[in-house]
């Protein structure tokens, strides 16, 4: 049954659970006007009549208050403004890209230089870089080998980045985290 409901609800917005107009069941409400005017504690019927006279909606803003607080407003406009604010907040939020560069314990110097070149490009582009050494088999008994590899890599990156996290073992990996230097 629930699987069927999930299929039917795909792509649809979740239902609005705002209590307004005729759905309000409380007998008395503390009512605020659309222009900040306070009507005080009045009956539900009076509040609905006030909202109807203005051609607006009566919306419960604080259902847990005693008595509940309701506001006379244009609910459609209110929802539109909320969506606009959310969209603006999403637009202004900054996402951090983390790029990962993997090494092994038995990596040659030429291979290190090649991978460091990519890490430098990421740091120049303003991305965070996670340097990882994967420990295989018996290398798990000697995680200091992975730390040694990352300690050889760090001097090649220190002119472009800040060391956020020293080489540290995390399960089968030894990780180091580098962030770009702020300009």
ZIKA-V418234 format. One record per residue. N is the residue number from 0. RES is the residue in one small letter. PSI is psi in degrees with one decimal (* if undefined). OMEGA is omega in degrees with one decimal (* if undefined). D_LAST is the distance of its C-alpha to the last C-alpha in Angstrom with 2 decimals. Layout:
# ZIKA-V418234
n->N res->RES psi->PSI omega->OMEGA d_last->D_LAST
n->N res->RES psi->PSI omega->OMEGA d_last->D_LAST
This chain:
# ZIKA-V418234
n->0 res->x psi->-50.0 omega->-178.0 d_last->56.54
n->1 res->x psi->-33.4 omega->178.0 d_last->52.91
n->2 res->x psi->-41.6 omega->178.0 d_last->51.88
n->3 res->x psi->-42.7 omega->179.4 d_last->53.66
n->4 res->x psi->-39.1 omega->178.2 d_last->51.90
n->5 res->x psi->-40.7 omega->179.0 d_last->48.50
n->6 res->x psi->-39.9 omega->-177.6 d_last->49.45
n->7 res->x psi->-27.2 omega->-175.4 d_last->50.62
n->8 res->x psi->1.7 omega->-179.5 d_last->47.51
n->9 res->x psi->135.6 omega->177.0 d_last->44.97
n->10 res->x psi->-7.9 omega->179.3 d_last->42.85
n->11 res->x psi->149.7 omega->174.4 d_last->44.16
n->12 res->x psi->151.1 omega->178.7 d_last->42.30
n->13 res->x psi->149.0 omega->-175.9 d_last->43.49
n->14 res->x psi->146.0 omega->179.9 d_last->46.15
n->15 res->x psi->122.5 omega->-177.3 d_last->45.29
n->16 res->x psi->21.8 omega->178.5 d_last->46.79
n->17 res->x psi->131.4 omega->178.5 d_last->46.76
n->18 res->x psi->122.2 omega->-178.6 d_last->50.18
n->19 res->x psi->160.0 omega->177.6 d_last->51.36
n->20 res->x psi->-120.8 omega->-173.1 d_last->54.52
n->21 res->x psi->-12.9 omega->179.7 d_last->57.61
n->22 res->x psi->-9.6 omega->179.7 d_last->55.88
n->23 res->x psi->127.7 omega->-176.6 d_last->55.64
n->24 res->x psi->-11.6 omega->-178.1 d_last->58.33
n->25 res->x psi->143.7 omega->-178.2 d_last->57.98
n->26 res->x psi->-38.6 omega->-179.8 d_last->60.83
n->27 res->x psi->143.8 omega->-178.6 d_last->58.93
n->28 res->x psi->148.3 omega->169.0 d_last->55.39
n->29 res->x psi->116.5 omega->-170.0 d_last->53.25
n->30 res->x psi->133.0 omega->175.0 d_last->52.37
n->31 res->x psi->143.1 omega->178.5 d_last->49.55
n->32 res->x psi->170.6 omega->-179.1 d_last->49.70
n->33 res->x psi->-19.6 omega->-179.7 d_last->47.12
n->34 res->x psi->16.7 omega->179.5 d_last->46.58
n->35 res->x psi->-4.6 omega->179.5 d_last->46.17
n->36 res->x psi->139.5 omega->178.7 d_last->49.91
n->37 res->x psi->125.5 omega->179.4 d_last->51.44
n->38 res->x psi->-9.9 omega->179.8 d_last->54.81
n->39 res->x psi->-160.4 omega->-179.1 d_last->55.29
n->40 res->x psi->115.9 omega->-179.1 d_last->57.09
n->41 res->x psi->168.1 omega->-179.4 d_last->59.26
n->42 res->x psi->159.6 omega->-179.2 d_last->60.97
n->43 res->x psi->-41.2 omega->-178.0 d_last->59.36
n->44 res->x psi->-41.1 omega->177.6 d_last->61.88
n->45 res->x psi->-43.4 omega->-178.4 d_last->61.16
n->46 res->x psi->-42.5 omega->177.9 d_last->57.40
n->47 res->x psi->-38.5 omega->178.6 d_last->57.92
n->48 res->x psi->-43.5 omega->177.8 d_last->60.24
n->49 res->x psi->-45.8 omega->-179.6 d_last->57.67
n->50 res->x psi->-41.3 omega->-179.4 d_last->55.00
n->51 res->x psi->-38.8 omega->178.9 d_last->57.54
n->52 res->x psi->-35.4 omega->179.7 d_last->58.61
n->53 res->x psi->-8.3 omega->-178.9 d_last->55.05
n->54 res->x psi->29.2 omega->-178.3 d_last->54.57
n->55 res->x psi->-179.8 omega->-179.3 d_last->51.68
n->56 res->x psi->152.4 omega->172.6 d_last->51.15
n->57 res->x psi->116.5 omega->-173.2 d_last->51.68
n->58 res->x psi->131.3 omega->175.7 d_last->48.88
n->59 res->x psi->120.7 omega->-179.3 d_last->48.81
n->60 res->x psi->-37.0 omega->-178.2 d_last->45.47
n->61 res->x psi->89.0 omega->-174.7 d_last->46.31
n->62 res->x psi->-21.0 omega->-176.4 d_last->49.17
n->63 res->x psi->-12.3 omega->-179.8 d_last->49.24
n->64 res->x psi->159.2 omega->177.1 d_last->49.97
n->65 res->x psi->110.5 omega->-12.7 d_last->53.58
n->66 res->x psi->163.8 omega->-179.2 d_last->54.54
n->67 res->x psi->146.7 omega->-179.7 d_last->51.86
n->68 res->x psi->128.5 omega->178.5 d_last->49.63
n->69 res->x psi->152.7 omega->-179.5 d_last->49.89
n->70 res->x psi->140.5 omega->175.4 d_last->48.29
n->71 res->x psi->118.9 omega->-176.3 d_last->49.77
n->72 res->x psi->168.3 omega->171.2 d_last->47.18
n->73 res->x psi->100.3 omega->-172.0 d_last->46.64
n->74 res->x psi->-37.4 omega->178.7 d_last->45.47
n->75 res->x psi->-44.3 omega->179.0 d_last->44.45
n->76 res->x psi->-40.5 omega->179.1 d_last->42.15
n->77 res->x psi->-47.1 omega->178.8 d_last->40.76
n->78 res->x psi->-40.6 omega->179.8 d_last->39.96
n->79 res->x psi->-44.4 omega->179.6 d_last->38.36
n->80 res->x psi->-41.0 omega->177.6 d_last->36.04
n->81 res->x psi->-46.0 omega->179.5 d_last->35.09
n->82 res->x psi->-39.6 omega->179.6 d_last->34.27
n->83 res->x psi->-42.5 omega->178.7 d_last->32.21
n->84 res->x psi->-42.0 omega->179.0 d_last->30.14
n->85 res->x psi->-43.2 omega->-179.6 d_last->29.68
n->86 res->x psi->-40.8 omega->178.5 d_last->28.60
n->87 res->x psi->-41.3 omega->179.1 d_last->26.03
n->88 res->x psi->-40.9 omega->178.1 d_last->24.65
n->89 res->x psi->-36.8 omega->-178.5 d_last->24.44
n->90 res->x psi->-36.1 omega->-176.3 d_last->22.68
n->91 res->x psi->-11.0 omega->-177.4 d_last->19.92
n->92 res->x psi->141.4 omega->-175.9 d_last->19.44
n->93 res->x psi->131.5 omega->176.6 d_last->16.57
n->94 res->x psi->143.1 omega->-179.6 d_last->17.84
n->95 res->x psi->121.5 omega->176.2 d_last->16.28
n->96 res->x psi->127.1 omega->176.6 d_last->17.44
n->97 res->x psi->119.2 omega->177.4 d_last->18.58
n->98 res->x psi->145.8 omega->-177.0 d_last->19.82
n->99 res->x psi->133.1 omega->176.3 d_last->22.49
n->100 res->x psi->121.8 omega->-175.3 d_last->23.46
n->101 res->x psi->141.6 omega->176.6 d_last->26.98
n->102 res->x psi->169.3 omega->171.0 d_last->28.64
n->103 res->x psi->166.9 omega->-177.7 d_last->32.17
n->104 res->x psi->-31.7 omega->-175.3 d_last->33.63
n->105 res->x psi->42.2 omega->-176.9 d_last->35.52
n->106 res->x psi->142.4 omega->180.0 d_last->32.80
n->107 res->x psi->159.3 omega->-178.0 d_last->33.10
n->108 res->x psi->-38.0 omega->179.2 d_last->30.49
n->109 res->x psi->-38.9 omega->178.2 d_last->30.31
n->110 res->x psi->-37.1 omega->177.0 d_last->29.67
n->111 res->x psi->-45.6 omega->-179.4 d_last->26.88
n->112 res->x psi->-40.4 omega->-179.7 d_last->25.20
n->113 res->x psi->-44.8 omega->-178.9 d_last->25.68
n->114 res->x psi->-34.0 omega->177.4 d_last->24.19
n->115 res->x psi->-34.5 omega->177.4 d_last->21.21
n->116 res->x psi->-42.3 omega->178.3 d_last->20.54
n->117 res->x psi->-42.5 omega->178.8 d_last->20.33
n->118 res->x psi->-39.0 omega->178.4 d_last->18.09
n->119 res->x psi->-41.6 omega->178.4 d_last->15.62
n->120 res->x psi->-42.3 omega->179.3 d_last->15.89
n->121 res->x psi->-44.5 omega->-179.8 d_last->15.24
n->122 res->x psi->-38.6 omega->178.1 d_last->12.06
n->123 res->x psi->-30.4 omega->178.8 d_last->10.82
n->124 res->x psi->-0.5 omega->177.5 d_last->12.02
n->125 res->x psi->15.2 omega->-179.8 d_last->10.00
n->126 res->x psi->151.9 omega->175.4 d_last->13.31
n->127 res->x psi->148.6 omega->-176.9 d_last->14.52
n->128 res->x psi->130.3 omega->175.1 d_last->17.14
n->129 res->x psi->118.1 omega->178.9 d_last->20.44
n->130 res->x psi->129.4 omega->-175.1 d_last->22.38
n->131 res->x psi->139.6 omega->171.3 d_last->26.12
n->132 res->x psi->122.8 omega->179.4 d_last->29.28
n->133 res->x psi->128.2 omega->-179.7 d_last->32.48
n->134 res->x psi->121.4 omega->-178.7 d_last->35.44
n->135 res->x psi->141.8 omega->171.2 d_last->38.74
n->136 res->x psi->-117.1 omega->-175.7 d_last->42.22
n->137 res->x psi->-13.6 omega->176.5 d_last->42.78
n->138 res->x psi->-22.6 omega->178.7 d_last->39.09
n->139 res->x psi->-29.7 omega->-180.0 d_last->39.04
n->140 res->x psi->-16.6 omega->-178.2 d_last->41.11
n->141 res->x psi->66.7 omega->-177.9 d_last->38.49
n->142 res->x psi->-16.2 omega->178.5 d_last->35.02
n->143 res->x psi->-22.7 omega->175.6 d_last->33.85
n->144 res->x psi->-42.1 omega->177.5 d_last->33.95
n->145 res->x psi->-39.4 omega->177.6 d_last->31.11
n->146 res->x psi->-40.9 omega->179.2 d_last->29.16
n->147 res->x psi->-42.5 omega->179.6 d_last->29.87
n->148 res->x psi->-47.0 omega->-178.5 d_last->28.51
n->149 res->x psi->-32.8 omega->176.5 d_last->25.16
n->150 res->x psi->-24.0 omega->172.4 d_last->25.05
n->151 res->x psi->-30.5 omega->-178.0 d_last->25.59
n->152 res->x psi->-39.1 omega->-172.4 d_last->22.73
n->153 res->x psi->-44.7 omega->-179.8 d_last->20.04
n->154 res->x psi->-24.7 omega->179.5 d_last->19.94
n->155 res->x psi->-14.3 omega->-176.5 d_last->19.25
n->156 res->x psi->-10.8 omega->-170.1 d_last->16.02
n->157 res->x psi->-19.6 omega->177.1 d_last->14.69
n->158 res->x psi->-19.3 omega->-178.3 d_last->12.53
n->159 res->x psi->-16.8 omega->-172.7 d_last->10.49
n->160 res->x psi->167.0 omega->174.4 d_last->11.02
n->161 res->x psi->138.0 omega->177.8 d_last->12.15
n->162 res->x psi->107.6 omega->-177.8 d_last->15.88
n->163 res->x psi->-38.1 omega->-179.3 d_last->16.64
n->164 res->x psi->124.5 omega->177.2 d_last->20.34
n->165 res->x psi->166.1 omega->177.6 d_last->22.48
n->166 res->x psi->122.2 omega->-175.2 d_last->25.11
n->167 res->x psi->137.7 omega->-179.6 d_last->27.60
n->168 res->x psi->137.1 omega->178.6 d_last->30.76
n->169 res->x psi->90.4 omega->-177.8 d_last->31.19
n->170 res->x psi->-122.8 omega->179.8 d_last->34.62
n->171 res->x psi->3.8 omega->-177.8 d_last->34.95
n->172 res->x psi->155.2 omega->165.4 d_last->31.27
n->173 res->x psi->121.2 omega->-173.1 d_last->29.04
n->174 res->x psi->149.6 omega->171.2 d_last->25.47
n->175 res->x psi->138.6 omega->-175.6 d_last->22.06
n->176 res->x psi->125.0 omega->-176.8 d_last->18.93
n->177 res->x psi->133.1 omega->177.0 d_last->15.44
n->178 res->x psi->153.0 omega->-179.7 d_last->12.20
n->179 res->x psi->150.8 omega->177.0 d_last->8.98
n->180 res->x psi->130.3 omega->179.5 d_last->6.35
n->181 res->x psi->137.1 omega->-178.7 d_last->3.79
n->182 res->x psi->* omega->* d_last->0.00
